Amino acid sequence: MRFDPLISIRLNHASREYYPGDKLECEYQIDAIDREELKSVEVSTLWYTTGKGDEEDAIHFYERRTQKSPFGDSDLRPLAHFSTELPPSPLSYTGTNLNIIWCVRVRIVVQFDDAPVREFSHSQPFQLNAKHAS
């Protein structure tokens, strides 16, 4: 029996609350998969809407790593890190008809033996809040 790969995400603020201009730092790691089965890792910071009407989304930060690099094969499983400065908007929002949700998403592409390529992803939501007036 084969288990799905494990994707771990850790943000630098345990509260998962950020403000515009804050630096979001993230560590992520892939486990429970063999090195040669993991073909690529994509990490992004993004927001999306849910609720009534058209849903929207936008990527703020994006990085893709592949198994092949100019320096030969690389192992994509060990702990990796990225950081990004968060924009002034849109702010997180929870309403009756609309929600704006920010998250870090790690998406991986794997191929087990000769089976078709599969994708797995995991998201860690966080809040982008307005700064309080002093």
C-alpha positions as MATLAB code, in Angstrom:
seq = 'MRFDPLISIRLNHASREYYPGDKLECEYQIDAIDREELKSVEVSTLWYTTGKGDEEDAIHFYERRTQKSPFGDSDLRPLAHFSTELPPSPLSYTGTNLNIIWCVRVRIVVQFDDAPVREFSHSQPFQLNAKHAS';
ca = [
       0.000    0.000    0.000;
       1.353    3.414   -0.994;
       0.655    6.526    1.087;
       0.353   10.048   -0.285;
       3.421   12.259    0.191;
       3.472   14.542    3.230;
       3.794   18.299    2.708;
       4.689   20.409    5.764;
       4.443   24.216    5.851;
       5.578   26.489    8.711;
       5.095   30.268    8.752;
       7.278   32.642   10.788;
       4.313   34.074   12.739;
       2.696   31.372   14.874;
      -0.472   33.505   15.004;
      -0.569   33.507   11.177;
      -1.463   37.220   11.327;
       0.411   39.649    9.085;
       0.160   43.299    8.035;
       0.942   45.009    4.716;
       4.701   45.364    4.315;
       5.467   42.493    6.745;
       7.942   39.873    5.639;
       6.303   36.472    5.422;
       8.916   33.762    5.864;
       8.031   30.156    5.184;
       9.717   26.794    5.561;
       8.366   23.751    3.772;
       9.385   20.123    3.431;
       8.250   17.047    1.511;
       8.329   13.612    3.198;
       7.167   10.020    2.646;
       8.328    9.918   -0.972;
      11.444    8.658   -2.714;
      13.816   11.210   -4.212;
      13.353   10.039   -7.805;
       9.524   10.091   -7.549;
       9.363   13.830   -6.774;
       9.594   15.663  -10.123;
       8.878   19.286   -9.138;
       7.848   21.533   -6.251;
       5.941   24.787   -6.680;
       5.442   27.189   -3.794;
       3.258   30.289   -3.927;
       1.738   32.986   -1.793;
      -1.697   33.865   -3.117;
      -5.168   35.121   -2.333;
      -8.525   33.910   -3.582;
     -12.173   34.767   -3.072;
     -15.105   32.562   -2.173;
     -18.787   33.376   -1.887;
     -21.437   34.674   -4.233;
     -20.519   35.861   -7.700;
     -17.366   35.267   -9.676;
     -14.410   33.848   -7.804;
     -11.058   35.544   -8.256;
      -7.509   34.675   -7.371;
      -4.043   36.135   -7.802;
      -0.529   34.953   -7.110;
       1.705   37.299   -5.131;
       4.862   35.115   -5.029;
       5.767   32.024   -7.052;
       8.788   29.734   -7.179;
       9.263   26.422   -8.990;
      12.017   23.907   -8.359;
      12.588   20.840  -10.517;
      14.484   17.609  -10.095;
      16.926   18.570  -12.838;
      19.193   21.542  -12.261;
      22.248   22.910  -14.100;
      24.332   21.224  -11.393;
      22.853   17.735  -11.869;
      20.007   16.002  -10.063;
      18.799   17.700   -6.917;
      16.819   16.344   -3.992;
      13.630   18.397   -3.573;
      12.588   16.806   -0.269;
      14.737   18.611    2.350;
      13.579   21.666    4.246;
      13.425   24.719    1.957;
      12.754   28.396    2.673;
      11.382   31.490    0.965;
      10.383   34.974    2.057;
       8.293   37.717    0.505;
       7.101   41.176    1.508;
       3.316   41.270    1.693;
       1.429   43.851   -0.401;
      -0.945   46.573    0.853;
      -4.036   44.808   -0.510;
      -6.316   42.999   -0.770;
      -6.781   42.484    2.947;
      -8.265   39.301    4.370;
     -12.014   39.555    4.719;
     -14.800   37.328    5.980;
     -18.276   38.519    5.070;
     -21.745   37.264    4.313;
     -21.322   37.210    0.531;
     -17.556   37.383    0.064;
     -14.405   35.996    1.667;
     -10.839   36.949    0.759;
      -8.415   34.250    1.832;
      -4.607   34.440    1.777;
      -2.478   31.289    1.876;
       0.855   29.686    1.167;
       0.405   26.737   -1.168;
       2.919   23.985   -1.884;
       2.136   21.877   -4.950;
       4.184   18.849   -5.942;
       4.293   16.720   -9.070;
       5.150   13.061   -8.550;
       5.419    9.913  -10.620;
       5.337    6.518   -8.937;
       7.032    3.828  -11.067;
       5.403    3.852  -14.523;
       2.111    5.280  -13.298;
       0.726    8.563  -14.696;
       1.998   11.817  -13.191;
       0.015   12.971  -10.118;
      -0.228   16.270   -8.289;
      -0.606   16.889   -4.566;
      -0.964   20.216   -2.786;
      -1.276   21.605    0.696;
      -2.227   25.146    1.741;
      -1.582   27.073    4.945;
      -3.991   30.022    5.316;
      -3.003   33.261    7.028;
      -4.551   36.667    7.692;
      -3.449   39.911    6.014;
      -4.944   42.573    8.284;
      -5.024   46.377    8.209;
      -2.635   48.141   10.556;
      -4.394   49.838   13.447;
      -4.124   53.633   13.570;
      -1.955   54.812   16.462;
];
